[in-house]
Every structure is written in structure tokens, then in C-alpha cells.
């Protein structure tokens, strides 16, 4: 992947590393039921 020395290859590699890290972070949050952004509570009708 990085053998050709082009900046485009580095960008793809860095994007894959970033996407993998975000996916692992989300997976960890799902397993621990620990969300960074919690949904707003639903309002009950009167």
C-alpha cells in the first residue's frame, strides 16, 4: 500500500486506519452500553 510513494496511497491508508479506529470505538461503546452522545428522553403526552 505504501510502496509506491504517492500521497494518494498514504491518504487511503490513513483513512482506513481512522475508519478502523472509529469502528472499534463505536463497537466498544455498544458492548459497554456507554454512549458519548445520549439520545434525548422521549416526552410523554399529557
N, CA, C and O atoms as a GROMACS GRO file, in nm:
protein
  184
    1UNK      N    1   0.081  -0.120   0.000
    1UNK     CA    2   0.000   0.000   0.000
    1UNK      C    3   0.086   0.126   0.000
    1UNK      O    4   0.056   0.221  -0.072
    2UNK      N    5   0.190   0.128   0.079
    2UNK     CA    6   0.274   0.247   0.087
    2UNK      C    7   0.399   0.236   0.002
    2UNK      O    8   0.486   0.323   0.009
    3UNK      N    9   0.411   0.131  -0.080
    3UNK     CA   10   0.533   0.108  -0.154
    3UNK      C   11   0.556   0.203  -0.271
    3UNK      O   12   0.671   0.225  -0.309
    4UNK      N   13   0.451   0.259  -0.330
    4UNK     CA   14   0.468   0.342  -0.448
    4UNK      C   15   0.517   0.483  -0.417
    4UNK      O   16   0.574   0.549  -0.504
    5UNK      N   17   0.496   0.530  -0.295
    5UNK     CA   18   0.544   0.661  -0.258
    5UNK      C   19   0.453   0.775  -0.300
    5UNK      O   20   0.496   0.890  -0.299
    6UNK      N   21   0.330   0.747  -0.335
    6UNK     CA   22   0.238   0.853  -0.374
    6UNK      C   23   0.158   0.899  -0.252
    6UNK      O   24   0.127   0.820  -0.163
    7UNK      N   25   0.126   1.026  -0.250
    7UNK     CA   26   0.049   1.082  -0.139
    7UNK      C   27  -0.091   1.022  -0.135
    7UNK      O   28  -0.149   1.009  -0.027
    8UNK      N   29  -0.146   0.986  -0.250
    8UNK     CA   30  -0.279   0.926  -0.255
    8UNK      C   31  -0.284   0.795  -0.179
    8UNK      O   32  -0.383   0.765  -0.112
    9UNK      N   33  -0.177   0.715  -0.189
    9UNK     CA   34  -0.172   0.589  -0.116
    9UNK      C   35  -0.170   0.613   0.034
    9UNK      O   36  -0.234   0.541   0.110
   10UNK      N   37  -0.096   0.713   0.076
   10UNK     CA   38  -0.089   0.745   0.218
   10UNK      C   39  -0.225   0.792   0.268
   10UNK      O   40  -0.266   0.758   0.379
   11UNK      N   41  -0.296   0.870   0.186
   11UNK     CA   42  -0.427   0.918   0.226
   11UNK      C   43  -0.524   0.802   0.244
   11UNK      O   44  -0.602   0.800   0.340
   12UNK      N   45  -0.521   0.707   0.153
   12UNK     CA   46  -0.609   0.591   0.164
   12UNK      C   47  -0.574   0.511   0.288
   12UNK      O   48  -0.663   0.467   0.362
   13UNK      N   49  -0.447   0.492   0.312
   13UNK     CA   50  -0.402   0.416   0.430
   13UNK      C   51  -0.445   0.487   0.558
   13UNK      O   52  -0.495   0.422   0.650
   14UNK      N   53  -0.425   0.617   0.566
   14UNK     CA   54  -0.463   0.691   0.685
   14UNK      C   55  -0.614   0.689   0.704
   14UNK      O   56  -0.662   0.681   0.818
   15UNK      N   57  -0.692   0.697   0.595
   15UNK     CA   58  -0.836   0.691   0.605
   15UNK      C   59  -0.880   0.556   0.659
   15UNK      O   60  -0.971   0.549   0.742
   16UNK      N   61  -0.818   0.448   0.613
   16UNK     CA   62  -0.853   0.314   0.662
   16UNK      C   63  -0.820   0.299   0.809
   16UNK      O   64  -0.896   0.237   0.884
   17UNK      N   65  -0.707   0.354   0.852
   17UNK     CA   66  -0.670   0.349   0.994
   17UNK      C   67  -0.771   0.428   1.077
   17UNK      O   68  -0.814   0.382   1.183
   18UNK      N   69  -0.809   0.546   1.030
   18UNK     CA   70  -0.907   0.628   1.101
   18UNK      C   71  -1.041   0.557   1.108
   18UNK      O   72  -1.104   0.553   1.214
   19UNK      N   73  -1.088   0.502   0.995
   19UNK     CA   74  -1.217   0.434   0.992
   19UNK      C   75  -1.217   0.312   1.083
   19UNK      O   76  -1.317   0.285   1.150
   20UNK      N   77  -1.106   0.239   1.087
   20UNK     CA   78  -1.096   0.123   1.176
   20UNK      C   79  -1.102   0.165   1.322
   20UNK      O   80  -1.170   0.102   1.402
   21UNK      N   81  -1.032   0.272   1.356
   21UNK     CA   82  -1.035   0.322   1.493
   21UNK      C   83  -1.172   0.368   1.536
   21UNK      O   84  -1.215   0.341   1.648
   22UNK      N   85  -1.242   0.438   1.449
   22UNK     CA   86  -1.378   0.485   1.481
   22UNK      C   87  -1.472   0.366   1.496
   22UNK      O   88  -1.555   0.364   1.586
   23UNK      N   89  -1.460   0.267   1.407
   23UNK     CA   90  -1.545   0.148   1.416
   23UNK      C   91  -1.519   0.072   1.546
   23UNK      O   92  -1.614   0.024   1.609
   24UNK      N   93  -1.394   0.059   1.585
   24UNK     CA   94  -1.363  -0.009   1.712
   24UNK      C   95  -1.417   0.070   1.831
   24UNK      O   96  -1.466   0.011   1.927
   25UNK      N   97  -1.407   0.202   1.825
   25UNK     CA   98  -1.458   0.287   1.933
   25UNK      C   99  -1.609   0.273   1.947
   25UNK      O  100  -1.660   0.262   2.058
   26UNK      N  101  -1.680   0.272   1.833
   26UNK     CA  102  -1.825   0.255   1.837
   26UNK      C  103  -1.861   0.115   1.887
   26UNK      O  104  -1.953   0.100   1.966
   27UNK      N  105  -1.789   0.015   1.839
   27UNK     CA  106  -1.814  -0.122   1.886
   27UNK      C  107  -1.792  -0.136   2.035
   27UNK      O  108  -1.868  -0.204   2.103
   28UNK      N  109  -1.689  -0.073   2.087
   28UNK     CA  110  -1.662  -0.076   2.230
   28UNK      C  111  -1.774  -0.008   2.308
   28UNK      O  112  -1.816  -0.056   2.414
   29UNK      N  113  -1.824   0.105   2.256
   29UNK     CA  114  -1.933   0.176   2.322
   29UNK      C  115  -2.060   0.091   2.323
   29UNK      O  116  -2.134   0.092   2.421
   30UNK      N  117  -2.086   0.019   2.214
   30UNK     CA  118  -2.204  -0.067   2.208
   30UNK      C  119  -2.192  -0.180   2.309
   30UNK      O  120  -2.289  -0.211   2.379
   31UNK      N  121  -2.076  -0.241   2.318
   31UNK     CA  122  -2.058  -0.352   2.412
   31UNK      C  123  -2.070  -0.308   2.557
   31UNK      O  124  -2.123  -0.382   2.640
   32UNK      N  125  -2.023  -0.189   2.588
   32UNK     CA  126  -2.027  -0.140   2.725
   32UNK      C  127  -2.153  -0.060   2.756
   32UNK      O  128  -2.175  -0.019   2.870
   33UNK      N  129  -2.236  -0.039   2.654
   33UNK     CA  130  -2.357   0.043   2.667
   33UNK      C  131  -2.320   0.180   2.725
   33UNK      O  132  -2.385   0.229   2.817
   34UNK      N  133  -2.215   0.239   2.670
   34UNK     CA  134  -2.162   0.367   2.717
   34UNK      C  135  -2.151   0.461   2.598
   34UNK      O  136  -2.049   0.462   2.529
   35UNK      N  137  -2.254   0.540   2.576
   35UNK     CA  138  -2.260   0.626   2.459
   35UNK      C  139  -2.204   0.763   2.492
   35UNK      O  140  -2.226   0.816   2.601
   36UNK      N  141  -2.130   0.819   2.397
   36UNK     CA  142  -2.078   0.953   2.413
   36UNK      C  143  -2.191   1.055   2.402
   36UNK      O  144  -2.200   1.148   2.482
   37UNK      N  145  -2.275   1.036   2.302
   37UNK     CA  146  -2.392   1.123   2.283
   37UNK      C  147  -2.516   1.041   2.314
   37UNK      O  148  -2.548   0.946   2.242
   38UNK      N  149  -2.585   1.076   2.421
   38UNK     CA  150  -2.703   1.002   2.460
   38UNK      C  151  -2.826   1.062   2.395
   38UNK      O  152  -2.837   1.184   2.383
   39UNK      N  153  -2.919   0.976   2.351
   39UNK     CA  154  -3.041   1.030   2.292
   39UNK      C  155  -3.124   1.105   2.395
   39UNK      O  156  -3.121   1.072   2.514
   40UNK      N  157  -3.198   1.204   2.349
   40UNK     CA  158  -3.282   1.281   2.440
   40UNK      C  159  -3.398   1.194   2.488
   40UNK      O  160  -3.450   1.113   2.411
   41UNK      N  161  -3.438   1.210   2.613
   41UNK     CA  162  -3.551   1.130   2.661
   41UNK      C  163  -3.679   1.168   2.588
   41UNK      O  164  -3.700   1.283   2.552
   42UNK      N  165  -3.764   1.069   2.568
   42UNK     CA  166  -3.891   1.094   2.499
   42UNK      C  167  -3.989   1.160   2.595
   42UNK      O  168  -3.996   1.126   2.713
   43UNK      N  169  -4.063   1.254   2.540
   43UNK     CA  170  -4.164   1.322   2.622
   43UNK      C  171  -4.292   1.240   2.620
   43UNK      O  172  -4.333   1.187   2.516
   44UNK      N  173  -4.353   1.231   2.734
   44UNK     CA  174  -4.481   1.162   2.744
   44UNK      C  175  -4.594   1.259   2.713
   44UNK      O  176  -4.591   1.373   2.758
   45UNK      N  177  -4.693   1.214   2.635
   45UNK     CA  178  -4.805   1.306   2.606
   45UNK      C  179  -4.887   1.333   2.732
   45UNK      O  180  -4.901   1.246   2.819
   46UNK      N  181  -4.941   1.451   2.741
   46UNK     CA  182  -5.021   1.487   2.861
   46UNK      C  183  -5.157   1.424   2.855
   46UNK      O  184  -5.237   1.443   2.946
   0.00000   0.00000   0.00000
